Amino acid sequence: MSNSSSYTEFLLPAFADALELQLLHFSLFLGINLAALLGNGLIITAVACDHHLHTPMYFFLLNLSLLDLGSISTTVPKSMANSLWRMRAISYLGCAAQVFFFFFFCSAEYYLLTVMAYDRFVAICRPLHYGTLMGNRACVKMAAAAWASAFLNALLHTGNTFSIPLCQGNIVEQFFCEIPQILKLSCSDSYLREAGLIVFSVCLFFGCFIFIVLSYVQIFTVVLRMPSEQGRHKAFSMCLPHLAVVCLFISTAFFAYLKPPSLSSPALDLVVAILYAVVPPAMNPLIYSMRNKELKDALRKLVHWVQCQHQ
């Protein structure tokens, strides 16, 4: 029986054999990566530099942009390099690092989206207590809890996954290393070692999901009762970007991990992985800036300042 320690590298599938298609894959991923870096970088800089945005909502948005940058930087550059140099290999430690960091950034983002739902709930349903419940110290603690919980969760899953013996070779049927694909290579009698952690993570995932749903049920109940149309518009402008990001994140992750086995195929798994691992980090800055006047103004000031510095 082969053991995971006997492998020094894993093999990732090539998107295509033809050089032209590999270059197309490289160009597409490069464009998405640059869009994610630019969009999230602008949001981070604008929130950090504009004192008008030093509020809980934008503090959490800054953290979300940092996590988006981390998640897309974990998977896309290696895939781009493999296409450009026509390689397939990733080292054993590199694969373990990808698993850890991707799981860490995605988990932290999901926990942070849950915290952001609570922020919206307090702002709309408990406005008189907002200053008390969402003070600076409370916001830092909630963000730190999201990062720390994700770190511990990723550490446990990564350590457990790579301690399982591998009997099915070292070919990972995905453009990056992820836990379900590594587990497919494991010995069947060792797979149950990961089952307990998976059940715990799924329970935590659904707990956060239920919290987000209940928060928005109460939010929309309060908003629809507002007598002022301007007040309703302001509340919806505050909530809809966050809700859109949550729906994009959850729907793609749900389909990726909970789709029926009959729908599974290497090509479909590849497309779905791109949808949940690559598209959201690039789309989130656009979603948050579309209906947000304060953020648009801060970005406009930032771009104007940069232009002035170059004149």
DOVOTI-971552 format. One record per atom (N, C-alpha, C): residue in one letter; x, y, z. Coordinates in steps of 0.2 Angstrom, whole numbers, plus 2048, in hexadecimal, padded with zeros to 3 digits. Layout:
BEGIN
AXYZ/...
***
This chain:
BEGIN
M8047FA800/M800800800/M804806800/S80380B7FB/S8078117FB/S805816800/N809819803/N80881E808/N809825805/S80582A808/S806831805/S80D833806/S81183180B/S81883380C/S81C831806/S81A82C802/S81E8297FC/S81E82E7F6/Y8198337F6/Y8198377F1/Y81D83E7F2/T8208407ED/T8238477EE/T82084C7EB/E81B84A7E6/E81784F7E3/E81084C7E1/F80C8517DF/F80584F7DC/F8058527D5/L80184F7D1/L8008517CA/L7F98547C9/L7F985A7C6/L7F285E7C5/L7F185D7BE/P7EA85D7BC/P7E985C7B5/P7EA8627B1/A7EC8617AA/A7ED8677A6/A7E68697A3/F7E586F7A2/F7DE8717A0/F7DD86F798/A7E386F795/A7E286D78E/A7E986B78C/D7EA867786/D7F0864784/D7F386977F/A7EE86D77B/A7F1871776/A7F4878779/L7F987A776/L7FD880779/L7F8886779/E7F4887773/E7F088D773/E7EB88D779/L7E888777A/L7E3887780/L7E6888786/Q7EC885787/Q7F088778E/Q7F288E78E/L7F3891789/L7F5899789/L7EE89C78B/L7E989A788/L7E289D789/L7E089C790/H7E1896793/H7E089579A/H7E589A79F/F7EB89B79D/F7EF89F7A0/F7ED8A67A0/S7EB8A879A/S7E98AF799/S7E28B179D/L7DE8AC79D/L7D78AD7A1/L7D88AD7A8/F7DD8A97AB/F7DE8A97B2/F7E28AF7B4/L7E68B17AF/L7EA8B77B1/L7E58BD7B1/G7E18BE7AC/G7DC8C37AD/G7D88C37B3/I7D58BD7B5/I7D18BD7BB/I7D58BF7C1/N7DC8BC7C1/N7E08BD7C7/N7E28C57C8/L7E38C87C2/L7E48CF7C2/L7DE8D37C4/A7D88D17C2/A7D28D57C4/A7D18D47CC/A7D28CE7CE/A7D18CD7D5/A7D78D17D9/L7DD8D17D7/L7E28D57DB/L7E08DC7DB/L7DE8DF7D5/L7DD8E67D4/L7D78E87D8/G7D18E47D7/G7CB8E67DB/G7CC8E57E2/N7CF8E07E5/N7CF8DF7EC/N7D58E47EF/G7DA8E57EB/G7DF8EA7ED/G7DC8F17EE/L7D88F37E9/L7D58FA7E9/L7D18FA7EF/I7CD8F57F1/I7C88F57F7/I7CC8F67FD/I7D28F27FE/I7D68F2804/I7D98F9805/T7DC8FB7FF/T7DF902800/T7DA907801/A7D49077FE/A7CF90C7FF/A7CC90C806/V7CB906809/V7C8906810/V7CE908815/A7D4906814/A7D9908818/A7DB90F818/C7DA912813/C7DC919812/C7D791E813/D7D191D812/D7CB921813/D7C892181A/H7C992681E/H7C6925825/H7BE925825/H7BB927820/H7B4926820/H7B291F81F/L7B691A81D/L7B591381D/L7B790F823/H7B9913828/H7BB90F82E/H7B590D832/T7B1909830/T7AB907833/T7AB8FF833/P7A78FC837/P7A78F4837/P7A68F1831/M7A18F482D/M7A08F1826/M7A68F1822/Y7A98F6821/Y7AF8F681D/Y7B58F3820/F7B68F3826/F7BB8EF82A/F7BA8E7828/F7B48E5828/F7B38DE826/F7B48DD81E/L7B28E281A/L7B38E2813/L7BB8E1812/L7BF8E5815/L7C68E5814/L7C98DE816/N7C68DB81B/N7C88D481D/N7C68CF817/L7C08D0815/L7BE8CC80F/L7C28CC809/S7C48D2807/S7C98D3802/S7D08D0803/L7D28D0809/L7D88CD80A/L7D88C5809/L7D28C380C/L7D18BB80B/L7D08BA803/D7CD8BE800/D7CC8BD7F8/D7D38BD7F5/L7D78C17F7/L7DE8C17F4/L7E28BB7F6/G7E18B97FC/G7E48B37FE/G7E28AD7FA/S7DB8AC7FA/S7D98A67F7/S7DA8A57EF/I7DA8AB7EC/I7DC8AA7E4/I7E38AA7E3/S7E78AC7E8/S7EE8AC7E7/S7F18A57E9/T7ED8A17EC/T7EF89A7EE/T7EE8957E8/T7E98967E4/T7E88917DF/T7EA8937D8/V7E889A7D6/V7E989C7CF/V7F089C7CC/P7F589F7D0/P7FC8A07CE/P7FF8997CC/K7FE8947D0/K80188E7CE/K7FE88B7C8/S7F888B7C7/S7F48897C1/S7F788D7BB/M7F88937BC/M7FA8977B6/M8018957B4/A8058947B9/A80C8927B8/A80D88B7B5/N8088877B7/N8088807B4/N8068807AC/S8018857AB/S7FF8857A4/S8058897A0/L80888E7A2/L80D89179F/L81388D79D/W8158897A2/W81B8857A1/W81987E79F/R81387C79E/R81087679C/R8138707A1/M8118727A7/M81386D7AD/M80D86B7B0/R80D8657B4/R8078637B8/R8098627BF/A80F8627C1/A8118607C8/A8108657CD/I80F8637D3/I80F8687D9/I8128647DE/S8178677E2/S81A8637E7/S8158617ED/Y81785C7F1/Y8138597F6/Y81285F7FB/L8178627FD/L816868802/L81286E7FF/G81386F7F8/G80F8747F5/G8088727F5/C80686C7F3/C7FF86A7F3/C7FC86A7FA/A800868800/A7FE869806/A7FC871808/A801875806/A80087C807/A7FA87F803/Q7F987D7FD/Q7F387F7FA/Q7EC87D7FD/V7EC876800/V7E6874803/V7E587880A/F7EB87980D/F7EA87D814/F7E8884812/F7EB88880E/F7E988F80D/F7E389080A/F7E188C805/F7DA88C801/F7D588B806/F7D588680A/F7D088480F/F7D088A815/F7D688C817/F7D689281B/F7D3898819/F7D489A813/F7D28A1810/F7CA8A080F/C7C889A80C/C7C189980B/C7BD899811/S7BF895816/S7BC89481D/S7BB89B820/A7C189F820/A7C18A6823/A7BC8AA820/E7BC8AA819/E7B78AE815/E7B08AC817/Y7AE8A6818/Y7A78A481A/Y7A68A6821/Y7AA8A5825/Y7A98A882C/Y7A88AF82C/L7AC8B3828/L7AC8BA828/L7A58BC825/L7A38B9820/L79C8BB81D/L7978BA822/T7988B5826/T7938B482C/T7938BA831/V7998BC832/V79A8C2837/V7978C8834/M7988C982D/M7958CF829/M78E8CE829/A78A8C8829/A7838C882A/A7818CB830/Y7848C9836/Y7838CB83C/Y7838D383D/D7898D6839/D78A8DD839/D7848E0836/R7818DD830/R77B8E082D/R7758E0831/F7758DA835/F76F8D9839/F76E8DE83E/V7748DF842/V7748E4847/V7738EB845/A7768ED83F/A7758F483C/A76E8F583A/I76A8F0838/I7638F2836/I75E8F083B/C75F8EB83E/C75A8E8843/C75B8EB84A/R7628ED84C/R7638EF853/R7688F6852/P7658FB84E/P76990084D/P76B904853/L767904858/L76990885F/L76F905862/H7708FE861/H7758FB865/H77B8F9861/Y77B8FC85B/Y7808FB856/Y7878FD859/G78890385B/G78E90585E/G791901863/T78C8FE867/T78F8FA86D/T7918F386B/L78C8F0866/L78D8E9864/L7938E985F/M7948EE85B/M7998EE856/M79E8F3857/G7A18F385D/G7A68F885E/G7AD8F585B/N7B28F985B/N7B88F7858/N7BB8F185B/R7BB8F0861/R7BE8EA865/R7BA8E4863/A7B38E5862/A7AF8DF861/A7B08DD859/C7B18E2855/C7B28E084E/C7B98DC84D/V7BE8DF850/V7C48DB850/V7C48D4853/K7C08D3858/K7C08CD85B/K7BC8C8856/M7B78CA853/M7B38C684F/M7B78C4848/A7BB8C9846/A7BF8C8840/A7C48C3842/A7C78C4848/A7CD8BF84A/A7CA8B884B/A7C48B884E/A7C18B184F/A7C08AE848/A7BE8B1843/A7BD8AE83C/A7C38AC83A/W7C98B083A/W7CF8AE838/W7D28A883C/A7D28A8842/A7D58A3847/A7D189C846/S7CA89D845/S7C6897845/S7C889383E/A7C9897839/A7CA894832/A7D1891832/F7D6895836/F7DD892836/F7DD88B83A/L7DA88B83F/L7D9884843/L7D687F83F/N7D088183B/N7CD87C837/N7D1879831/A7D487E82E/A7D987C828/A7DF87882B/L7E187A831/L7E7876833/L7E586F835/L7DF86E838/L7DD867839/L7DB863833/H7D886682E/H7D6862828/H7DC861824/T7E1865823/T7E786481F/T7EB85F823/G7EC85F829/G7F085A82D/G7ED85382C/N7E785382D/N7E384C82D/N7E384A825/T7E284E821/T7E284C81A/T7E8849817/F7EE84C819/F7F484A817/F7F884581B/S7F4843820/S7F683D824/S7F3836822/I7EE83781E/I7EB83181B/I7EF82E816/P7F0827816/P7F4824810/P7F082480A/L7F4825804/L7F18267FE/L7F381F7FA/C7ED81C7F7/C7EE8167F3/C7EC8177EC/Q7EA81D7EA/Q7E781E7E3/Q7EB8227DF/G7F28227E0/G7F68267DC/G7F782D7DF/N7F98327DA/N7FB8397DC/N7F883E7D7/I7F383B7D3/I7F08407CE/I7EA8437D1/V7EA84A7D2/V7E584E7D5/V7E08507CF/E7DA84E7CF/E7D68507C9/E7D38577CB/Q7D785C7CB/Q7D58637CC/Q7DB8687CB/F7D986E7C9/F7DF8727C7/F7E38757CD/F7E08737D3/F7E48757D9/F7E386F7DE/C7E786F7E4/C7E68697E9/C7E086B7ED/E7DB8677EE/E7D68687F3/E7D48627F6/I7D18627FC/I7D185D801/I7CC8577FD/P7C78587FA/P7C38537F7/P7C784F7F2/Q7CB8527EE/Q7CF84F7E9/Q7D584B7EC/I7D884D7F1/I7DD8497F5/I7DA8437F8/L7D48447FB/L7D083E7FE/L7CF8397F9/K7CD83A7F3/K7CC8357EE/K7D28317ED/L7D88337EF/L7DE82F7EE/L7DF82B7F4/S7DC82C7F9/S7DD8287FF/S7DB8217FF/C7DD81D804/C7DB816805/C7D4816808/S7D0812806/S7C9812808/S7C881180F/D7CC80D812/D7CB80C819/D7CE81281E/S7D181681B/S7D481C81E/S7D082281D/Y7CB822819/Y7C7828817/Y7C382A81D/L7C1826821/L7BC827827/L7C082C82C/R7C782C82C/R7CA830831/R7C8838830/E7C783982A/E7C5840828/E7BE842829/A7BA83C82A/A7B283D82A/A7B0841830/G7B3840835/G7B184483B/G7B284C83A/L7B884D838/L7B9855836/L7B5857831/I7B385382C/I7AF856827/I7A885782A/V7A585282E/V79F853831/V79E85A835/F7A485B839/F7A486183D/F7A4867839/S7A8867834/S7A886D82F/S7A286E82C/V79E86982A/V798869826/V79386C82B/C79386A832/C78E86D837/C78F874838/L796876838/L79887D839/L796881833/F79787E82D/F795882827/F78D883827/F78987E828/F78287F828/F77F88382E/G783883834/G781888839/G78288F837/C788891834/C789897831/C78489982C/F782894828/F77D896822/F776897825/I77489382A/I76E89582E/I76E89C831/F77389D834/F7748A4837/F7738AA832/I7768A982C/I7768AE827/I76F8AF825/V76B8A9824/V7658A9821/V7608AC826/L7608AA82D/L75C8AD832/L75D8B5833/S7648B7832/S7658BE832/S7628C282D/Y7628BF827/Y75F8C3821/Y7578C2821/V7558BD824/V74D8BD825/V74B8C3829/Q74F8C482F/Q74D8C9833/Q74E8D0830/I7548D082D/I7568D7829/I7508D9824/F74E8D4820/F7498D681B/F7428D781E/T7418D4824/T73B8D5827/T73B8DD82A/V7408DF82C/V7418E682F/V7418EB829/V7448E9824/V7458EE81E/V73E8EF81B/L73B8EA81A/L7348EA816/L72F8EE81A/R7308EF821/R72C8F2825/R72D8FA826/M7338FC823/M735903823/M73190781F/P72E90D822/P72A91181F/P72D915819/S73391681A/S73791B816/S73A917810/E73991980A/E73C915804/E743916804/Q74591C806/Q74D91E806/Q75091980B/G74D918811/G750913816/G75090C813/R74B90A80F/R74B90380D/R751903807/H751908803/H7579087FE/H75E907801/K75F90B806/K76590B80A/K76790580D/A762902810/A7628FB813/A7648F680E/F7608F6808/F7628F1803/F7698F2800/S76B8F87FF/S7718FA7FC/S7778F7801/M7758F7808/M77A8F480C/M77A8ED80C/C7758EA80B/C7748E280C/C7758DE806/L7738E1800/L7738DD7FA/L77A8DB7F7/P77F8DF7F8/P7868DD7F6/P7888D77FA/H7878D7801/H7898D2805/H7858CC803/L77F8CC802/L77B8C7801/L77D8C37FA/A77E8C87F5/A7818C57EF/A7878C17EF/V78C8C47F3/V7928C07F4/V7918BA7F8/V78D8BA7FD/V78B8B3801/V7888AE7FC/C7838B07F8/C7808AC7F3/C7858A97EE/L7898AD7EB/L78F8AB7E7/L7938A67EA/F7958A77F0/F79A8A37F4/F79789C7F5/I79189C7F8/I78D8967FA/I78B8927F5/S7888957F0/S7858917EA/S78A88D7E6/T7908917E5/T79688D7E1/T7998887E6/A79A8897EC/A79C8847F1/A79887E7F2/F7918807F2/F78C87A7F3/F78C8767ED/F78C8797E7/F78C8757E1/F7938717E0/A7988747E2/A79F8707E2/A79F86A7E6/Y79C86B7EC/Y79D8657F1/Y7978617F2/L7918637F1/L78B8607F2/L78885D7EC/K78B85E7E6/K78785C7E0/K7878547E0/P7828517DD/P78284A7DC/P7888477D9/P78A8417DB/P78F83E7D8/P78E83C7D0/S78883C7CE/S78683A7C7/S7888407C3/L7888467C6/L78A84C7C2/L79184D7C2/S79584A7C5/S79C84B7C6/S7A08487C0/S7A484C7BD/S7A984B7B8/S7AF84F7B8/P7B584D7B6/P7BB8517B7/P7BA8587B4/A7B78597AE/A7B685F7AB/A7B18647AF/L7AB8617B1/L7A78657B5/L7AA8677BC/D7AD8627BF/D7B18647C5/D7B586A7C4/L7B986A7BF/L7BE86F7BD/L7BA8767BD/V7B58767B9/V7B187C7B8/V7AE87F7BE/V7AB87A7C2/V7A887C7C9/V7AD87F7CE/A7B387C7CD/A7B987E7D2/A7BB8857D0/I7BB8877C9/I7BC88D7C7/I7B78927CA/L7B18907C9/L7AB8947CC/L7AC8967D3/Y7AE8917D7/Y7AD8937DE/Y7B48957E1/A7BA8937DD/A7C08957E0/A7C389B7DD/V7C189D7D7/V7C58A27D3/V7C08A87D2/V7BA8A77D0/V7B58AC7CE/V7B38B17D4/P7B18AE7DA/P7AF8B37DF/P7B48B87E2/P7BB8B67E2/P7C08BB7E4/P7C08C17DF/A7BF8BF7D9/A7BF8C57D4/A7B98C97D4/M7B38C57D5/M7AC8C97D5/M7AB8CD7DB/N7AD8CB7E1/N7AB8CE7E7/N7AC8D57E7/P7B28D87E5/P7B38DF7E5/P7AE8E37E0/L7AC8E07DB/L7A88E37D6/L7A18E37D9/I79F8DE7DD/I7988DD7E0/I7988E37E5/Y79D8E37E9/Y79C8E87EF/Y79D8EF7ED/S7A08F17E7/S7A18F87E5/S79B8FA7E1/M7978F57DE/M7918F87D9/M78C8FC7DC/R78A8FB7E2/R7848FE7E5/R7879027EC/N78D9037EC/N7909067F2/N79390D7F1/K78F9127F2/K7919197F1/K79891B7F4/E7989197FB/E79E91B7FF/E7A49187FC/L7A39127FB/L7A990E7F8/L7AB9117F1/K7A69127ED/K7A89157E6/K7AB91C7E7/D7A99207EC/D7AC9277ED/D7B49267EF/A7B59217F4/A7BB9207F6/A7C091D7F1/L7BD9197ED/L7C19167E7/L7C391C7E2/R7BE9207E1/R7BF9267DC/R7C592A7DF/K7C492C7E6/K7CA9307E9/K7D092D7E8/L7D19267E9/L7D79227E9/L7DA9237E2/V7D69217DD/V7D89227D6/V7DA9297D4/H7D792E7D6/H7D89357D5/H7DF9367D8/W7E09347DE/W7E79357E2/W7EC9327DE/V7EB92C7DC/V7F09287D8/V7F292C7D1/Q7ED92F7CE/Q7EE9327C8/Q7F29397C9/C7F093C7CF/C7F49427D1/C7FB9417D2/Q7FD93B7D5/Q8049397D7/Q8089387D1/H8059367CB/H8089347C5/H80993A7C1/Q8069407C2/Q8069467BE/Q80C94B7C0/
***
